[in-house]
Amino acid sequence: MKIRYLIIDDEPLAHRVLLRFASSVPSLELAGQCFDAFEAMEKLSQTKVDLIFLDIKMPGLKGLDMLRTLSQPPAVIVTSAYPEYALEGYELAIADYLLKPFDQQRFLQAVNRITSKHTAPAPVDQILSFKVGRTFYRLRSENIHYLKGLGSYVRVFHEETPITAQGNLKQVSEQLGSGFLRIHKSFIVNKQHIERVDGNRLWAAGEELPIGAAYRAIVYQSLQLD
């Protein structure tokens, strides 16, 4: 499966370096080259892009400011000569931060973060059982968006009306597979439905959920955001 990439950088030399490094990765396919953020936004609205190599300091609109305007950005690898923007970049859920000048080995390390996600096998679907009073509900795991702990009960948010099942979150989590991720003492999320991560928050199936301080490192590592 080809990963279509877009270069966004105001320096022609940076384009040449990225093109040369990318030519050694068969799974990468050039979607376009842009020299400022406004040109890039127009390109992104017209073309399918899976990955962008994004410079930060560009005339008119900075790279990270452009990234904030995108409702569903593709994967992002920042390429910058300024290390002080790294934390800000990771808070915007970028995949990696390449500090210029970088070599081909470092480039490939960053790209492998993206290619591994595209080539990873799809999670196996499960049938999960939940007891509500005397009624048992059997739900496909792919249809469950997230679960919220409510003491001795668990609120299960899925494609239809949420249900409140018996059992605490720890007990329920024991039947969940690797496709689910504990993000907070009160929340477990289906990774398939995570749309965006921003600092200590994430969005799943359109809902904003908190990431607990004790879980943040695990969440970022599991989603390959660190």
N, C-alpha and C positions, 0 to 999 in steps of 0.2 A: 504494500500500500504506500503510495507516494505522499510525502508531506510537503505541501506547497508553502514556500517561504517568501517573505517580503523583507527587503532591506530598506530601513528608514534611517538615513544618515546624510548630513550635509557635506561630508568629506568624500570626494571621489576615491581617494586612496583606501578608505575604509571599505567601500564597495568592492574594490579589487581584491582586497585581502579576504573578505567574506566569500566572494565568488570562488576564489581559488580553493579555500578550505572546504567549501560546500561541494565542490566538484568531486571530492574524494568520498562522498557519502551517497551511495546509489539511491537511497530512499528519499533524498531531498530533491525537490523540483522547484525551480525559480518561478515565482508568481509575478514578480515585478521589482522595480527599484524606484525609490522615492527619495528626494533630497530635502524635503521639509514635511512638517506634520500635516499641513493642509492638503498637500498632494497625496499623502498617505491615507488620510480619512476618505478622500474621494475614491482612491483605489480600493480600499477595504469595502466600500459600499457597492462596488461593481464586480469584485473578484473574490472567489473562494480562497481564503488564506488560512493555513493551519498554524503557522509560526511566523513571528516577526522578530527581526534583529533590530533593536531600537536604540538609537543614540539619544542622549538626554539633552545636551545643550545644542539647540538648533535655532536658527533665526525665526522670529515670529511666535512660535508656540513650542515650549519644551516638550520633550518626549513623554515624561511622566504625566504632564498636564493633559496631553493628548490621550494618553491611556485612560485617564479618569473619565473622559467623555464617552468611552466605548461601553455600551451596555453588556455586550457579550464578546469580550476581546479574545482573540486566539491566544495560543501559548506565546509567551514573551521571553526573549533572552535580551537583556540590556547589554549594550556594548558602549562603554564610556571610559573616559580618561579621569573621571572624578569619583573617587571612592566614597565621598561623603554622602552620596545619594543612595547607597546600597540599602540601608535600613528602610528608607522610604519606598524603594523599589519592592522589597520583599513584603512590605505591608500591602502592596497592590497585587500580591500573589504572582509575581514573576517567577519563571522557572529557574533562571540563573542570572548572574551578574558578572560579565566579562570585563575585566579592567584592562584598558588599552595601555600598551600593546600586549596582546595575548598571542600565544603560539597555537599551533594546530592541535596539539594534545589537549590543551585546555578547551579549545573550541569543541573537539569531539566529545569531551566529558560533558559539556553543557548540552550538546545535541542529543547525546544518549539518554538524557533525562526525558526528552520528548519522544524519541523513537521507541523507548521501552514501553511507554504508555500506549502507543498506537499498535504495537505488536503483541501486547499482553493478552492472554486468552480471556474471553468473556467469563464473568463469574457464573458458577452453576446456580440455576434457580432452585429454590427450595419451597416446600409447602410447610408453613408454620401454623401451629395451632394455638389459639387463645381462648380462654374460658371466660365467659361473661355470664354470671349467674349459673343457670343450668345449661346454657347454650355454648356450644363450641364453634368458633369461627376458624376456618382454614383459609389462610391467605398466602398468595404467592409472594415470595420475598421481594421480587422485582417491583411489586405494586405497593410495597410499604415505603413511605417517604421518611418518616422518623418516629421515634418513640420517646415519650416523656414520662419520667417517674413521678408518681403521686403517692408516696408512702408505700402502702400495701397494694397499690394498683398501678397499672401502666396504661397510659393513653396512647393508642396506636393510631397514627395518622396515615391513611392510605388513600387509594383512588376514590373511595366512596366516603360515607359519613364515618368520622372517627369512632372508635370503640374504646371502652374502658375495661380492660381485662384484669383478672385476678393475678396476683404475684408482683413482687417488687422488681425493679429494673435489673438487679443482679440475677435474679432467678430467670427472668425472661431472656436476658442476654446469653444465657448458656445454650439456647437453641438457635442462636443467630450464627451465621457463617461469617467468613472473612470479608464479605461485602458490606458489613456494618461497622461503624466506627464510633466509639465512645468519645464525645467531645466535651462533656460536662457531667457533673455528678447526677444531673437530672435528664440528660439527653443522649440518645444514641441515634445516629443518622445513617441512612442507606447511602453509601458513597456514590452510587449511580445517579442520585438525585441532587448532589452538591453542584451548585451553579457558580458560586463565587465565594472567595474567602478574603476578608479584609480585616487585618489585625485580630481582634478577639471576637469577631463575628463571622458567621457564614450564612449563606442562603441556600436552602434546600426546598425544591418544589415551590419556590416563590415565597417561602417564609424565612424571616430573619431569626437566627438562633445564636445563643451565646457560646463562646468557646471558653471553658474554664481555664484559669491560669495554670492549674496542675496538669491540664491535658493539652495545652497549646503545642508543646514540643512534639508530642506523639502525633497530633493531628497533622502538623506541618511535615513531619517525617513520612507519615503514611501516605500523604498526598504528594510527596516528593516536591514540597515547596521550600525545604530548607537548603 
